[in-house]
Amino acid sequence: MTRKEMKTRARQTVKKHYMMLVMVSLIAVFLGLQNSNFDNFVRTYSAEDEDTDTAPELVTEPGEEPSTDPEVRADTRVAVGSRGLEDVLDQIMYGDPKKGKELSEELERERLERSENGSRILGGSRGALSKIVNGITSGSLFVMFVSGINSISGSKNLGSLILIVLALVSVVGFYLLFVNTYTVISARMFLESRRYEKLPIQRFVFLLRVKRWIKVSMAMLRYSIYELLWTLTIIGGMIKHYSYSQVPYILAENPDLTGREAITLSRRMMKGHKWECFLLDCSFIGWGILGAFTLGLSEVLYSLPYQSAAFCEYYAELRRQAKAAGIPGAELLGDRYLYEKASGDVLWEAYVDVLAWEEDMEASKERPGGIRKVLADWFGILLGSSEEERAYEERREQQVRLGMLKDAAEGRVYPGRLSQFPEAMKQRRVDTFHYMRHYSIWSLVLLFFAFSFIGWCWEVSLHLVLDGVFVNRGALHGPWLPIYGSGGVLLLTLLNKVRNSPVKEFFCIIFVCGMVEYWTSYYLEMVYDGKKWWDYSGYFLNLNGRICAEGLLVFGIGGMIFVYIAAPLLDNRIRVIKKQVLVWSCLLLLGLYAADTVYSAGHPNEGEGITDYQQGYYEIQEGYVCWR
């Protein structure tokens, strides 16, 4: 192909998968793997903002030059009042955790004052999330870590040394496992986008699926070291940059190769082609100039994915020529379905179970009608337990699993089963984790009471552990908290339509739980003359003390466990109960709950540890945080 033909095909690829390829390139920019005027603009703007707004001026005597000693500069920064986490870390690194502790306490005190005098939504005086945020921003967590190590070891500097080593290991580990391997992941995404109509987001983790993540990371480490060493020779660095340029694509096609094998093959493929690769690189200079005028937006929104797609076409052409010329090592590039679609016969043979599965479902489209259909489709509720309804429920679960494989069976996405490294596909136990099921009315009643009781146990246990006192939590007198039970039932019914999308489900759970908790708190305050059964005032990101980010995050995680694991498992047990026993058990529980509700309306459960919430604030006195 000519350079013009490669760029034409690259534009077609970007047009076909625009949003996904823009996201792939944007991640590469922020990881520092692609140069962009947009990234440079953000960094420059941030640096200017830091210099003008927060950078401290060193205090010196008249006629005295500012000291260049880092330790003196750090002390001066603290002295003039421009303090932050960086200054706490400076003191720790210079082996003076005592000064770091003093500074971190002062920063935490200022944080608490801002919490009380500033926005109530951004409260920072109560709750585990506030402690974490305060501990990180003030540096107190780092001070505690270093002081603890020093105390145990009897050494003054061992804690600082360990902190430095841990930071270094974290940075190196992140680079090796994520930054270095992302080049290969990006190459794979662009290679698959050339040929197929769909590019699922799951392809970001293809190295995990084929169990080659660590191996590719080590191969890319060798590649990075070679490039770095050649860069020291200047001219050699420019030549080897193009000589080794095909390594990420080679590893994307065959992640089983070592770094040496990939580098050697790239060298052989690029022999006699470095100049034309250089010219292809130069052909994008105009886009770089446009990026400078648009502050990098044109690069992020188009030219970077376009350029990556063009070099992907260049690799495909080099690969074709290498195989035609019989270059040693070219036989290792055997992933043919990256470059051509499999025939219908080949796909049928690989996905025969999927196609047969689809035929079975087409042959049995019967579903409940009328109000039963509405309740089943929209809310996942079964009014009865007929064979027809159970069969429909099973087909719904099969549809979810079928959709994951149907695109591959029809040639719209890369067929993972035809890869040199077939992706491991674990069979799920349908009877245990059949989460797309429908729930009968009686099952929902028992699930309501089961999770009301679990919620009550959770609240009582927290109070027992933290305060050492048993407290019957909730406005009712029985061992149940209906806010947990009703929330669980709403998640199973209102969110039935999004249950097959875990990401959407998670955010919807947070929204629904937030609405339920806020409305319940408001209702209880209105009915019982302002009494509060919980109060999140002072928690980080709270709304009128009724809901907070910390609680909603816990509800989000707990809701996911409830919807996808706990509810199906409990429903399995409920289904084996005889119908007569099930019905009478539900009626008995509903009767007890109704009696408790009527009695509690006039005599609510209240008192110490239940409704004794008062407005107050935290302050630091003599090194201790006190509630006032």
N, C-alpha and C positions, 0 to 999 in steps of 0.2 A: 504494500500500500504506500501511496505517497503521503507526505505530511498533510496535505489538504484533505485527503480521504480519511485519515485518522482523526483529524479534528472535526470533520463532519459527523463521523460516527460518535465521537465523544459528545457533541452537542445533542445528538439524538438520545444518547444514554441519560444525560442530565435532564433532558426534558421529560423522559419517561419516569424517572425516580427522583424528581427535583427535591422534595422535602427531605427524603431520607439521606440523599447525598450531601445536601447542605448541612444537615446535622452531623454527618460523619466528618466533614471538613472543618466544621466549627469546633468540634471536640479536639481535632488535631491542632488547631490554632491555639487553643487555650492550654494544651499540653506542651506547646512549644515545638511541635513537629513540623509546622508549616509557618513560614514568615508571612505576616500580613500587616498592612498599614493600620488596620483596625486594632489589632493587638498592641501595636506601638503607640497608637493614639490613646488607648485606655491606660497604658502604663505611664505615658508622659503626663496625661491629665492627673492621674493619681499622685505622681511624684510632685507636680506643681502644687496640687492641693495640700499635700503634706508639708511642702516647704513653706507655703504662705500661711497656713493655718496652725500647724502643730509643731513645726520645727523650733526648738529652743535656741535662744541666743546665749552664748557663753559669757558669764560675768567675769570681767577682768578689771584690774586696776588701770587708771589712766596711763597710757603709754606702754602698757604691757601687752605682748602678743598672746593670743589664745593658745592654750596648751594643746599639743597634738597627741598627748598620751591618752589612750582609750579609757583607762580607769579614771583619770582626772576629769575627762569629758563626761563620763557617766555620772560621777559624783556631782558635777556642776549642773547637769540636767536635773537631777533630783533636787538640788538646792534651789534652782530658780522656779520650781513648781511645775515644769512640763514633764509629767510623770505618766508612765504606762507600763504595760506588760514587758515591753522591751527593756525597760530600766530594771525591773525586777530580775529578769533573766541575766542582765549584765552583772548585777551584784552576785548572783549565784555562780556564774561562770568565773568570776574573779575570786571565788572562794570565800565570800562573805555572806552566808545565808542569813545571818542575824540582821544585817541591813536590808536584805531582801524581804525578810519577814516584816520588819517595821514598815517598809514601803507598801507591801501588799495589804497590810491591815489598814493603812491610810487610804489606799485605793478602794478597799472594800467598804470603808466607812463612807467615802464620798458616793459610792454606788448606792448604798442604802439611803443616803440623804436625797439623792436624785430620785430614787424610787418613791419616797414619801412626798416630795415636793413637786414631782413631775407628773407624767402620765400614769394614771392608775392602771391602764391597760398593760403597760410595760413594767408592772410591779416586779420587784426583785428582792423582797424581804422574807418571803415564805415559800415553802415547797422545795422538793428535791431538784427540780429543773432550775430554780433560782440559785440554789447552792452550787450547782454545776457551772452555770453561767458566771456567777460571781467568782467561783474558785479559779476558773480559767482566765477571765479577764483581769483579775487582780494578781494572778500568779501564785496565790496561796497554795494551790495544789502542788505546784512545782517545789515551793519552799518546804512543804510538809514532806514531800518525797525525799529531797536532798537531806533535810535535817534528820529524817528517820534513818537513812543509810549511814550518815555520819555518826549518829548516836550508837547504832548497832556495831559499827566497825571501829569506832574510836578514832577515825581519821577525819581530818578537817576538809579534805578535798575529794574523798572517794565518791561522795554523792554527786558532786558536780561532774566528775569524770564519767560516772555511769549515765547521767542525764545527757551528756554530750554524745556518748557512744550510742545510747538509745535513739537520739535524734538522728544521728548519722545512719544507723541501721534502718530507721523508718524511711528516710529520704532515699537511700540506695534501694531498699526493698520496693518502694513505690515505683521508682524508675525502672527497675528490672521487670517487675511483674505487670505493670500497667503501661507506663510511657513507652518503654522499649517494644513491647508486644503490640501496642496499638497500631504501629505502622503496618504490621502484617494483617491485623484485623481490618484496617482500612483498605488495604490492597485486596483482601478477599471480598469485601463488600462491593468494591468497584468491579472486580472480575465477574461476580455473579450478576451484577446489574446489567452487564453487556448483553446477556443472552436471554434473561428471564423477565417476565412481565411484572412479577412481584418480588419484593425484597423485604422479607419479614424482619422485624427488629430482633428476633431471637438469634439471627445470624451474628450478632455482636459477640456471642459466647460460643462460636463454633469450635474454638480451640479447647474449651472445656468439654464440649460434647464428644470430641474425638480424643480427649485425654492427652493433649500434646502441649498444654500451656507452658509448663516448666521447660520442656525441651526447646520450644521456640524461643523462650526468654533467654536461655543460655546461648542459642545460636545467634540471636540478635546482639547479645553482649559481646561475643567475639567480633561480629561485624562492626560494632561501635568502636571497639578498641583498635581494630585495624584502621578504620577511618581516622580516628584521633591521631594515631601515630603517623599516618601519611600526611595529615594536615600540617604537622610540624615541619615538613619539607617544602611547604607552600606549593611549588609546581607539581610535585608528586600528589599532593592532596587534591588538586583540581582534576588531575588525570584519574586518580583512583575513585574520586567521587562518582564519575560516570562509569568506571569499570565495575564498581560494586553496586550500581544503582538498581539492578534487577533482583537483589537478594530478598527484599520483602515480598515481591511477587512470587519468587521461586518457593519461599517458605509458605506463602499463602496457598499455593497449589499442592505442595508436598511438605507438610509440617513435620515429617519424620526425618528430614535431612539434618545433618549437623551443620554448624556454622562454617566449618572448613569446606564441606561439600557444596553448600550454597554459594559461598564466595568464589570457589573455583569454577563452578558452572556459570556464574554471572560474568566472570572474567572471560571465559571462552565465548559466551554469547555476544559480549560487547566488543570483541576483537574486530577492528575495522569499522565499528559503528559509533565510536565515541564522538566524532565530529558531527555526525547527523543528529545524535542525541543532544549535543550542545546547541545546534541550530534550532531544534524543536524547542529547547528551553528558551532560546532567545526570541522565538516567535511570540512569546507571551509578554514581552517587555511593554508593549502598548497597554495591556491590561494592568500591568503594575503601575504605570503612570496614571491611568484612570483611577486606580485604587488610591493613589496619593491625593488626588483631587477630591475624592469622595470619602476621605477619612477611613478607607478600607471597607466601606459598605459594599461596594461593587465586587470586591474580592470575596467577602464572606457569602454574599447572596448569589454569586455566579462564577466568577473567574477561577476561584480555587477548586471547586468541584469539576469545572470544565477542564482545567489543567490536569487534575488527577485522572480524569477519565481519558484524556488524550494520551498520557503516559501509560495508562493501562492498555490502550489500543497498541501502543508501541511495543509493549512487552509481548502481547499476543502475536504481533508480526514477527518479532525476534524469535519467539518460541517456534513458530511455524518454519522459519528459515533454519533454525538449529536442528530441528527434527529432519528436515529435508536434506540437510548437509551431513547428517549423521555425526554431529558433534558429540564427543564422549560426555556422558552424563545426561544428555537430552532425553534418554529413555526413562529417566527418573521422573520426568514431567508427564504423568500418565492420566491426569484427571480430565478425560476427554469431554465430560459433560459440563465443564466450565465453558466450552467453546462450541459445542453443538448439543442440540436437544436430543434426548433419547427417543427412539421410535415408540410408537404406541404398543408394539409387541413387547419391547423390553420393559416399558413401564408397567404393562399389565402383569408381566411375570414377577416384577419386584413388588408390586402393590396389589396383587390379586386378592388378598384378604380385604383390602379397603374397598375395591370395586365390588366384590361380592357382598360386603357389608352394606354398601349403598343400595344395591339391588334389593336386598332384603327389606331395607327401610322403605324403598319405593313401593314394594309390594304390600306394605302394611301401613297405610296412611290413616287408618281409622283413628279418630280422636273423639273425646267427649264433645257433646254439642250443647247449645244453649248457655245457661248460666254456669254449668259445669265447665264449659270450654273457657269462658271468661276468667273464672277463678283459677283454673289450672294454668292458662297461658300467662296471665298478668300477675297473679299473686302466688302461684305454686301451691294452691290449696286444693285438696281432694275432699269432696263432700262424702264420699264413700270409699270403699276399698274393693271395687269390682275388678274383674280380670281385665276389662277394657281400659280402665284408668291406670292400672299397674303397667300394662303393656305400653301405653302411651308414655308413661314416665320413663320406662327403660329406653324407648326410642329417643326421647329427648336427651338423655345422657349420651347415647351413641352419636347423636348429631354433633355434640360438642367435640368428642374425640375424633369423629370423622372429618370435621372441618380442618383439623390440624394436618391431616395427611392427604386430603383430597386435592389440594392445589399441586402437591408434588406428583400425585398419581396422574394428573391431567397435564403435567408439563409446564405449569405456570411458575413454579419455583424450583430451585435446585433440588434434584432428587437425592436426598441424603443417603438412602439405601443403596444407591449405585456408586457411592464414593469409594475410593481406595481405603478409606478409614470409616466404615459404617458407624453412624452415630448410635450409641447405646440407647435402646428404647425399653425402659422398664415397664412391665405390665402392672397395672394398678388393680388392686382388689376391689372390684365393682361393688361387692356386697358391703364393704367397709367404708370406702371413701367415695361413694356414689353421691356427690354433693349436689348434683343437678336434680335431685329427687323432688317430688311433691310431698307435702305433709298433710295428713288428715286433720280434721278439726280436733279430735281427741288427742292426737299426738302434739298439736300446738298447745293445748291446755296443759298437758304434762310438762312440756318443755318450758312453758311460762313458769310453772311452780319450781321446776328443777333449777332454773337459772335465777329465780328470785331467791331461792335458798342458798345457791352458790354465792350470789352477791352479798347476802346477809353474812355468810361465813367469812367472806373476804373482808368486809368492813369490821366485823367483830374481831377478827384475828389481828388486823392492823392496829386497832385500839389496844388490844391485849398485849401485843409485842411492844408498842411504843410507850404506853402508859402503865402497863402491868395491871390493868383493871378491866374486868368484863363489863361491857356496855351493850345493851340491847339497842342496836342502831336502827334508825328508821322511824317514821311517824306511826307505823302500826305496831301492835304488840306481839304478833306472831313471828316465827323465824323466817321471815321473807321480806325482801325489798322489791316491791313491784316494779320499780324503775328499771331494774336489771332484766326482769322477766318480760316486761312489755317492750323494752328495747330490743331484746333478742327476737321476739316474735315479729316486730316490725322489720328487722333486718332480713328475716326469712321470707317475708311477704312483699313488702314495698320494694325491696331490692332484688326481687326474683329475676327481673329482666337483665340485670347486669352481673349476675352471679358467675357467668362464664368468662368474665373479664376481671381478674383479680385486682388490677391496678384501679380500675373504675370502682370496684367494690370497696376497696380500702378508703378512698376519699368519700364515697357515699356513706360509708359507715360512720366516719368522723362527722359528716354533716348531720345525719339522722340522730346520732347520739347527742350531738351538741344541741339540736333542737329539743329533743326529749328532756335533757337535763335542765336546759334553761327554762323551758315552759313549766316543768315540774317545780323548780325552785320558785318561780314567780307565782304559781298557783298556791303553793303552800304558804308563802309570805302573805298573800292577799287573804286567804281563808283564815289563817291563824294569827292575825294581828302582827305581822312582821317577824314572826319566829323563823329562825333559819336552822335547817337540819344539815347544811354545809355552807361554807363560805370560803371562796378562793381569793379573797382580797389579799394582795401582797404577793400572789403567785405570778410568775412570769407569763405575760400575755393572757390576762384574764379579762372577762367582760362582766362588769358589775358584780364581781365576786361569785357569779352563778356558774360559769364555765371557765376553764383555763386550758392552755395548750397542753400542759402536762397530763391533765386528766383525759383530754380528747385523744392524745396519742396512745395512752393506755387502753382506752375504749376501742381505738382503731385496731390495735394489735389483738386485743382480746376478742373483738368482734370477728376478725378473720379466723381465729382459732375456733370460735363458736360456729361460724357458718360452714367452714370447710372440713372441720374434724369433729368437734364435740356434738353438734346437732345430728349429723348423720349417724354417729356411733350410738347415741341415745335412742334415735329413732329406730335403729336396728333392734334394740332391746324392747322398745315399746310395741313393735309390730308382732312380736311373738306372744304378747299377752292376750289372753282370751278376751274377745270383744265385750262380753258381759262384765268381766272383772274390770276392764279398762273403763267402761262407761261409768260404773258405780264409783270407781276410784276418783274419776274426774269430778263427778257430782258432789262427792263428799268433800273434796278439797275446795271446790267452788263455794260450797255452803259455809265452811269454816272461814274462808277468806271474806265472804260477804258479811258474816257476823263481826269479824275483826274490823272491817271497814266501817260498819255502822257504829260500833262502840267507839272507835278511834276518832270518829268525826266530832264527838262531844268530849272525849277524854284522850287526846293525842299523847303518844309516847314522847315525853320531853324530860329535860333535866340536865344534870351534869354529864358532860361528854356527848350530849345529844343535840341540845339546842342552845348551849351556853356560849354562843359566838358573839364577840364584842369587837368593835373597831379598835385597832391599836397599831403599834409600829415597833420595829426592831431598832435598837441602837447598840453601839459598841461602847462598853465601859470597862476600862482596865483590861483590855484584851478579850473580854467576854461579850458575846452577843446576847442581849437581854430584850425580852418582850415587855412593852409598856402599854 
